């Protein structure tokens, strides 16, 4: 009976220990960022080829939106409007 319980508990503990050692090694040597730096040129090339449908606003309109001159909401007259 004791041998069966030990075998059942040993497998998850061994798997957890292996997982910890692998993830700690990746963390300690910063391998995730090193791998990302190797993949980045391929990702940049891929995403640079995707056609865009984004258009720049005219300089005056963009500045007014950033400064909040246009598209301002009127102040709420009732304080109970935001009570849940």
N, C-alpha and C positions, 0 to 999 in steps of 0.2 A: 504493500500500500504506500509506504513512504517513498519507494523507488518510483512509483507512477507519478506521484505528486511532484517529485523532484524533476522528473523528465518533462512534465507539463509546464512547470514554471521555468525550467532552464531555457527552453526555446524562445519564449518572448523576452526573457532577460538578455539572452545572447543577441537576439535581433536588435533590441534597444541599445545594447552596448556597441554593436557594429554601427548602427545608425548614428550614435553620438560621436564615435571616433571619426567617421567619414565627414559629418557636418562640422565638427570642430577643426578638422584638417582644412576643409574648404574655407572656414572662417579665419583661421590662423594665418594661412598663406594668401588670403585675399584672392582665391582662385576664381570666384564668381565675377569679380570685376576684370580680371585678366582675360577670362573667356569672353566677357562682353566686349572688351576692347578689340578682340580678334574678330568678333562677329559684326561689329559696328559698320565697317566699310560696306559689307554686303547689304545690311539693312538700309543704310543711307542711299546706296545706289537703287535699291528697290523702291523706296518711298520717294525718291527724286523723280522717278519715272511715272508716277501716278499723276494723271491730269488733275489740275486744281480748278475749282470754280469759285475761288475767293477773289474779290475785287477790293481794291483800296478805295476808301472814301476820299472825297475832295478834302484838301487840307483844312479849309475853313470849317466844314461840317464836322470833321473828325475832332478838331480842337474844341468846338462848341459842345460836342457830346462828352468829351473827356472832362471839360470844365463844368458840365452840368447845366449849361444854359438852356438847352433844349431837352425835351422829353422829361420834364419834371412833373411829378404827380402833385395834384393839389393836396394841401394839408387836410387831414381827416378832421371833420367838425365834431365828431362824437368820440369821446374817450372809450366808450363801451364797444367800439367796432372791433377791437382786438382781444376782447375777453373771450375765453374759451369756455 
